[in-house]
C-alpha cells in the first residue's frame, strides 16, 4: 500500500522560498505536486516521471523545481519567488500514468501541507 507524507509547508513573505518534501513507501511511474484553495478545483503544479522527465504548470514555470532522491524514497518541490497567489494547500500525489502533455495521473495522495504567502 502506498503511503505519502508531505512536509515543509509554512508561512513566508512574498518573494521568499520554501521546499516541500514528500516521503513515499512505494515507487511509482510518476510523482506530482498539486494545490487546492477553498472554492477552487485541484491544480497540477509539477510532475516528475520515473526517468527524471519533468513538467510544470505555466503559473510556476521558472519559479518551482521538482526533484527526486530515490535512495531516500523522497521527492521535493523547491519554490522560489513566492507570491500571495501561491497560497494553497499543497498535496503530494503518485500514479501509474503520464500524459502526452506531461500530466501525472495521480491516484494516491498525502494529507497536504499548507503554504501561506503574505504580501
Helices and strands as residue ranges (DSSP letters): E 4-7, E 10-13, E 18-24, E 30-36, E 43-49, E 54-56, E 64-69, G 70-72, E 74-79, G 84-86, E 88-98, E 104-109, E 113-118
